[in-house]
Amino acid sequence: MTVTAALKIGQVATQGGVSVDTLRYYERLGLLPKPVRTSGGYRLYGPQIVDRLAFIKRAQSFGFTLDEIRQMLSLETASSQSCGRVLEMIEDKLDHLNHQYEQIKRLRTELSMYKAECERAVANGQCCPVIEDFVHSPPRKNGLRGKPGKPR
């Protein structure tokens, strides 16, 4: 790498929109290649490292974990086998998101029922039915207690 093409860690962090600590962390995780070091110990990166950071940030924005991103980066060749593995990863991520979406919809429905119960209790000067329900009902399988919407 020529000295003029080399970027110091602060320059890479600025251009990549991450902190210096994040760069070091990504390096430890193997997401970034080990940089060349100067005789003084300074890290020197090639300009392509900024593209690698953009890839990492873009993959994170789609909910991929750093481990999943590391797996993708190991498939950098543009072969159909690599693309097939990325397709599997995307399908897994979509399945996970669909499951989370269903959980969120159920939680939203239950919280809306609890909200209505609280509004009735406030209007009638009663004790909070949600606190009573949480205290006196056993935990349910999905983590919520009791059963919202039951008459009091």
C-alpha positions as CSV (number, residue, x, y, z in Angstrom):
1,M,0.0,0.0,0.0
2,T,1.4,3.4,-0.9
3,V,1.6,6.0,1.8
4,T,-0.6,8.4,-0.2
5,A,-3.4,5.8,-0.5
6,A,-3.2,4.9,3.2
7,L,-5.7,6.2,5.7
8,K,-5.1,6.5,9.4
9,I,-7.7,5.1,11.8
10,G,-9.3,8.6,12.5
11,Q,-9.7,9.2,8.8
12,V,-11.4,5.9,8.3
13,A,-13.6,6.4,11.3
14,T,-14.7,9.8,10.0
15,Q,-15.3,8.6,6.4
16,G,-17.0,5.5,7.6
17,G,-19.3,7.3,10.1
18,V,-18.1,5.1,13.0
19,S,-15.9,5.7,16.1
20,V,-12.3,4.6,16.4
21,D,-13.4,2.2,19.1
22,T,-15.9,0.6,16.7
23,L,-13.1,0.1,14.1
24,R,-10.9,-1.6,16.6
25,Y,-13.9,-3.8,17.7
26,Y,-14.7,-4.8,14.1
27,E,-11.0,-5.6,13.6
28,R,-11.0,-7.9,16.7
29,L,-14.2,-9.6,15.4
30,G,-12.6,-10.2,12.1
31,L,-15.0,-8.0,10.2
32,L,-12.1,-5.8,9.0
33,P,-8.8,-7.1,7.8
34,K,-5.8,-6.4,10.0
35,P,-4.3,-3.1,8.9
36,V,-0.7,-2.5,8.0
37,R,1.2,-0.9,10.9
38,T,3.8,1.9,10.7
39,S,7.1,1.6,12.5
40,G,5.4,3.8,15.2
41,G,2.5,1.3,15.5
42,Y,-0.1,3.4,13.7
43,R,-2.8,1.5,11.7
44,L,-2.9,2.3,8.0
45,Y,-5.9,1.2,6.0
46,G,-6.5,1.1,2.3
47,P,-9.3,3.2,0.8
48,Q,-11.5,0.0,0.3
49,I,-12.0,-0.2,4.0
50,V,-14.6,2.6,3.8
51,D,-16.6,0.4,1.4
52,R,-16.3,-2.5,3.8
53,L,-17.7,-0.2,6.6
54,A,-20.6,0.9,4.4
55,F,-21.4,-2.8,3.8
56,I,-21.4,-3.5,7.5
57,K,-23.6,-0.5,8.3
58,R,-26.0,-1.4,5.5
59,A,-26.3,-5.0,6.6
60,Q,-26.9,-3.8,10.2
61,S,-29.7,-1.6,9.0
62,F,-31.5,-4.7,7.7
63,G,-31.1,-6.3,11.1
64,F,-28.2,-8.6,10.4
65,T,-26.0,-9.3,13.4
66,L,-22.3,-8.8,13.3
67,D,-21.8,-12.6,13.2
68,E,-24.2,-12.9,10.2
69,I,-22.3,-10.0,8.6
70,R,-19.0,-11.8,9.1
71,Q,-20.5,-14.8,7.4
72,M,-21.6,-12.7,4.5
73,L,-18.2,-11.1,4.2
74,S,-16.6,-14.5,4.1
75,L,-18.7,-15.1,0.9
76,E,-17.3,-12.1,-1.0
77,T,-16.9,-14.0,-4.2
78,A,-19.8,-13.4,-6.6
79,S,-20.5,-17.1,-7.2
80,S,-24.0,-18.6,-7.3
81,Q,-23.0,-20.7,-4.2
82,S,-22.3,-17.5,-2.3
83,C,-25.5,-15.9,-3.5
84,G,-27.4,-19.0,-2.5
85,R,-26.0,-18.8,1.1
86,V,-26.9,-15.1,1.2
87,L,-30.4,-16.0,0.0
88,E,-30.7,-18.5,2.9
89,M,-29.6,-15.8,5.4
90,I,-32.2,-13.3,4.0
91,E,-34.9,-16.0,4.2
92,D,-34.0,-16.7,7.8
93,K,-34.0,-13.0,8.6
94,L,-37.5,-12.6,7.0
95,D,-38.8,-15.6,9.0
96,H,-37.4,-14.0,12.2
97,L,-38.9,-10.6,11.4
98,N,-42.3,-12.1,10.5
99,H,-42.3,-13.9,13.9
100,Q,-41.4,-10.7,15.7
101,Y,-44.1,-8.8,13.8
102,E,-46.7,-11.3,15.0
103,Q,-45.5,-11.0,18.6
104,I,-45.7,-7.2,18.3
105,K,-49.2,-7.3,16.9
106,R,-50.4,-9.6,19.8
107,L,-48.6,-7.3,22.4
108,R,-50.2,-4.2,20.8
109,T,-53.7,-5.8,21.0
110,E,-53.2,-6.8,24.7
111,L,-51.7,-3.4,25.7
112,S,-54.7,-1.7,24.0
113,M,-57.0,-3.8,26.1
114,Y,-55.1,-3.0,29.2
115,K,-55.2,0.7,28.3
116,A,-59.0,0.6,28.0
117,E,-59.2,-1.1,31.4
118,C,-57.0,1.6,33.0
119,E,-59.1,4.3,31.4
120,R,-62.3,2.8,32.9
121,A,-60.6,2.5,36.3
122,V,-59.4,6.1,36.3
123,A,-62.8,7.3,35.2
124,N,-64.5,5.3,38.0
125,G,-61.9,6.0,40.7
126,Q,-61.0,2.3,41.0
127,C,-57.7,0.5,41.7
128,C,-55.5,-0.1,38.7
129,P,-56.7,-3.4,37.2
130,V,-53.4,-3.9,35.4
131,I,-51.3,-3.8,38.6
132,E,-53.8,-6.2,40.2
133,D,-53.6,-8.5,37.2
134,F,-49.8,-8.4,37.0
135,V,-49.4,-9.0,40.8
136,H,-52.0,-11.8,41.1
137,S,-51.9,-13.6,37.8
138,P,-49.3,-16.2,36.9
139,P,-46.9,-15.4,34.1
140,R,-48.2,-16.5,30.7
141,K,-46.2,-18.3,28.1
142,N,-45.6,-15.1,26.0
143,G,-44.3,-13.3,29.1
144,L,-47.4,-11.3,29.8
145,R,-49.5,-12.0,32.9
146,G,-53.2,-12.5,33.2
147,K,-55.7,-11.9,30.6
148,P,-56.5,-8.4,29.5
149,G,-60.1,-7.5,28.7
150,K,-61.7,-9.7,31.3
151,P,-64.6,-7.9,33.2
152,R,-63.8,-6.6,36.6
